[in-house]
Amino acid sequence: MKWPEIVANNWKDFDNIITQMIDHGRLLKERFFFRGQSADWPLFPSFTRILNQTEGYGFLLAPFEAVVVKKFMSTARQHLLVNLVPTDDDIVGWWQLMQHYRAPTRLLDWTSSPYVAAYFAVIEHLERDGFIWVMNYSCLEKAVDAEIKKERCSTTESDTWYVRNLPQSINFIRAIDKNHSNPRAVVQQAELTYTINVFSDHGLIIQSLLDNNINSTWENKSSDVPLVERKYFKIVIPKESKRDYLARLHTANISASSLFPGLDGVGAAIKEEIDWQIHVAIKSNSKHKDTSNNPEN
């Protein structure tokens, strides 16, 4: 079943959605995660997407995840300061480090900022609608803790303990509890979720867990409840509005140069600025032609 959707045709619509969430006290009292995607793809992490492209042979390659981690561990120690290197048994810590350096992992990127998520929803694939996945992590965490207790396990174990000891069949998704901070993660207000089963669709697990909660079921299925008051939903950004969103985000200093510290971010921001100026010129020229062709002017 698809997540409920609300269309934000323009920036004003989007801003109204976030304002409503603030006015209801939701963004202040509860912890929300947002994920921007430039097209309507399922919530699969990068390593899982690779496995899913192997025409049914992904289960044979799943154990290769451990091999990749060991290879990264041996190489990373040659380039990183000792205080930045996780311990050998901190598997989730290594996944996080790998994610930072763009290696495929089972971790899925989120942000606590709806505006950062909007950036990632509009920056690419201008020929497709963009999507922002919104979930109430405070409610999700309670649902996951209930699942953990069913296994007669403590809800305060480390992430690595859960990965190594919980059965893959358990309905489980969780944000990592230790952040090896880096400048990019800080400015992006980054969050990362992981699952026990590497093949898991994060979107389906979130939906299942929240729908199993009585209150969440009512909130997500009742037609009388506004979408912004529900535990999970998607914001749709029409493809024709993506460049306008990007311009608004740039005025709020949300661009490649701010989200990706370093020269690579500056270079990407310049490209974004060129694309926007081209868009403005085309729109301006189109309006000029319409005015010239209108006999009443």
C-alpha positions in Angstrom: 0.0 0.0 0.0 1.3 3.4 -0.9 2.0 6.1 1.6 -0.6 8.9 1.7 0.4 11.8 -0.5 -0.2 15.6 -0.4 0.8 17.7 -3.5 2.7 20.9 -2.9 2.2 22.6 -6.3 4.4 25.5 -5.3 6.6 26.8 -2.5 3.7 28.4 -0.7 1.9 25.1 -0.5 5.0 23.5 0.9 5.6 26.2 3.4 2.0 25.9 4.5 2.4 22.2 5.2 5.5 22.8 7.4 3.8 25.7 9.1 0.8 23.5 9.9 3.1 20.9 11.4 4.8 23.6 13.5 1.5 25.2 14.6 0.2 21.8 15.7 3.4 21.5 17.8 4.5 18.4 16.0 7.9 19.5 15.0 8.6 20.9 18.4 7.3 18.0 20.6 8.0 15.0 18.4 11.0 13.9 16.3 10.4 13.8 12.6 12.6 12.5 9.8 12.4 13.7 6.2 13.9 12.1 3.1 14.0 13.9 -0.3 14.1 11.9 -3.5 14.0 13.3 -7.0 11.7 10.6 -8.2 9.2 8.1 -6.6 11.6 5.3 -5.8 11.1 2.8 -2.9 13.1 3.4 0.2 16.0 1.0 -0.5 19.6 1.8 0.7 22.4 1.9 -1.8 23.7 -1.6 -1.1 20.2 -3.1 -1.2 19.6 -1.4 -4.6 22.7 -3.1 -5.9 21.5 -6.5 -4.7 18.1 -5.9 -6.2 19.7 -5.4 -9.7 21.2 -8.9 -9.8 18.1 -10.6 -11.2 17.3 -12.8 -8.2 20.9 -13.6 -7.2 21.1 -10.9 -4.6 20.7 -13.5 -1.8 24.0 -15.0 -2.9 25.8 -11.7 -2.8 24.4 -10.5 0.6 27.3 -12.1 2.6 29.6 -10.0 0.5 28.6 -7.0 2.6 30.9 -8.3 5.4 33.8 -8.6 2.9 33.3 -5.1 1.7 33.3 -3.7 5.3 36.5 -5.5 6.1 38.2 -4.2 3.0 37.1 -0.6 3.9 38.3 -1.1 7.5 41.8 -2.1 6.4 42.1 0.8 3.9 40.4 3.5 6.1 43.0 3.1 8.9 45.7 4.4 6.5 43.8 7.6 5.9 42.0 8.5 9.1 43.0 9.8 12.5 42.8 7.2 15.2 40.0 9.1 17.0 37.8 8.9 13.9 38.1 5.1 13.5 35.4 2.9 15.1 36.3 -0.2 17.0 36.5 -3.4 15.1 33.3 -4.8 16.6 31.3 -1.6 15.9 29.8 -2.7 12.6 27.2 0.0 12.4 29.8 2.6 13.1 31.8 1.3 10.1 28.6 1.4 8.0 28.2 5.1 9.0 31.8 5.9 8.1 31.4 4.1 4.7 28.2 6.0 4.1 30.0 9.3 4.6 32.6 8.4 2.0 30.0 7.3 -0.5 30.5 3.5 -0.2 27.3 1.4 -0.7 25.8 0.4 2.7 22.5 -0.8 4.1 22.0 2.6 5.8 19.4 5.0 4.5 19.8 8.8 4.6 17.3 11.1 6.3 17.3 14.6 7.7 15.6 16.3 10.5 15.1 19.4 8.2 12.2 19.5 5.8 14.0 22.2 3.8 17.2 20.1 3.3 14.9 17.2 2.2 13.2 19.6 -0.3 16.6 20.3 -1.8 17.3 16.7 -2.5 13.8 16.2 -3.9 14.3 18.9 -6.5 18.0 19.0 -7.4 17.9 16.1 -10.0 15.7 14.5 -12.6 13.8 17.7 -13.5 11.6 15.6 -15.9 10.1 13.8 -12.9 8.1 14.8 -9.8 10.0 15.0 -6.6 9.0 13.4 -3.3 9.6 14.1 0.4 9.0 11.1 2.7 7.8 12.3 6.1 7.7 10.0 9.2 7.2 10.5 12.9 10.3 8.9 14.4 9.1 9.3 18.0 6.1 7.1 17.3 8.2 4.7 15.2 10.7 4.2 17.9 8.0 3.2 20.4 6.6 0.7 17.9 10.1 -0.8 17.3 10.7 -1.0 21.1 7.5 -3.0 21.4 8.8 -5.4 18.7 12.1 -5.8 20.5 10.4 -6.6 23.8 8.5 -9.4 22.0 11.9 -11.0 21.4 12.6 -10.6 25.2 15.4 -8.2 24.5 16.4 -5.0 26.0 15.5 -1.8 24.2 18.8 -0.1 25.2 21.3 -2.4 23.5 23.8 -1.0 20.9 23.0 -1.0 17.2 25.6 -3.6 16.5 24.1 -5.9 19.2 20.8 -5.7 17.4 22.3 -6.4 14.0 24.1 -9.5 15.3 21.5 -10.9 17.6 18.0 -10.1 16.4 16.3 -12.5 13.9 16.1 -11.1 10.3 12.4 -11.8 10.3 11.7 -9.2 13.0 9.9 -6.0 11.9 12.7 -3.6 12.8 14.0 -0.3 11.7 16.0 2.1 13.8 18.1 5.3 13.6 21.7 4.8 14.6 22.4 6.0 18.1 26.0 7.0 17.7 27.0 9.7 15.2 30.6 9.9 14.0 30.1 13.6 13.4 31.4 15.2 10.2 30.8 18.7 8.8 28.5 17.4 6.1 26.3 15.4 8.5 26.0 18.4 10.8 24.9 21.0 8.1 22.5 18.4 6.5 21.1 17.6 10.0 21.6 14.0 8.9 19.9 10.9 10.3 20.5 7.3 9.3 18.2 4.3 9.6 19.1 0.6 9.3 17.3 -2.7 9.3 18.2 -6.2 10.4 17.4 -7.7 7.0 19.6 -6.1 4.2 16.8 -6.6 1.7 14.2 -4.7 3.7 12.2 -1.8 2.1 12.4 0.9 4.8 9.2 2.4 3.6 7.2 -0.8 4.0 8.6 -1.5 7.4 7.8 2.0 8.6 4.3 1.7 7.3 3.7 -1.7 8.9 5.0 -0.7 12.3 3.0 2.5 12.5 -0.1 0.8 11.2 0.1 -1.9 13.8 -0.3 0.8 16.4 -4.0 1.4 17.1 -3.7 5.2 17.2 -1.5 5.4 14.2 -3.9 3.2 12.2 -6.8 5.6 12.9 -4.6 8.6 12.1 -3.3 7.2 8.8 -6.5 5.7 7.5 -9.3 8.1 8.6 -10.3 10.5 5.9 -11.2 13.0 8.6 -7.6 13.5 9.7 -5.5 16.0 7.7 -2.3 14.4 6.2 -0.1 16.7 8.2 -1.4 15.2 11.4 -0.6 11.7 10.4 2.4 9.5 11.4 3.7 9.1 7.9 3.0 10.7 4.5 4.7 11.9 1.3 4.9 15.5 -0.1 4.8 15.5 -3.9 6.6 18.3 -5.7 5.5 18.6 -9.4 8.4 18.5 -11.8 7.5 21.9 -13.3 8.0 23.5 -9.9 11.4 22.0 -9.1 13.5 25.0 -10.3 11.3 27.5 -8.4 11.8 25.4 -5.2 15.5 25.4 -5.8 15.5 29.2 -6.1 13.6 29.6 -2.8 16.1 27.2 -1.1 19.0 29.2 -2.4 17.7 32.3 -0.8 17.6 30.4 2.5 21.3 29.4 1.9 20.3 25.8 1.3 22.5 24.9 -1.7 25.3 22.6 -2.7 27.9 25.0 -1.2 26.3 24.9 2.2 25.3 21.3 2.3 28.6 19.9 0.9 31.4 21.9 2.5 34.4 22.1 0.3 35.2 23.1 -3.3 33.1 20.3 -4.8 30.1 21.9 -3.1 31.0 25.3 -4.4 31.3 23.9 -8.0 27.9 22.2 -7.8 26.3 25.4 -6.4 27.6 27.4 -9.4 26.0 24.8 -11.7 22.8 25.2 -9.8 23.0 29.0 -10.2 23.5 28.7 -14.0 20.6 26.3 -14.4 18.4 28.7 -12.4 19.4 31.7 -14.5 18.7 29.8 -17.7 15.2 28.9 -16.3 14.6 32.6 -15.4 15.6 33.7 -18.9 13.4 31.2 -20.6 10.4 32.2 -18.4 11.0 35.9 -18.9 11.3 35.4 -22.7 8.1 33.3 -22.7 6.2 36.0 -20.9 7.6 38.7 -23.3 6.3 36.7 -26.3 2.9 36.2 -24.7 2.6 40.0 -24.1 3.8 40.8 -27.7 1.3 38.4 -29.2 -1.6 39.7 -27.1 -3.6 42.2 -29.3 -5.0 43.9 -26.2 -1.5 45.1 -25.1 
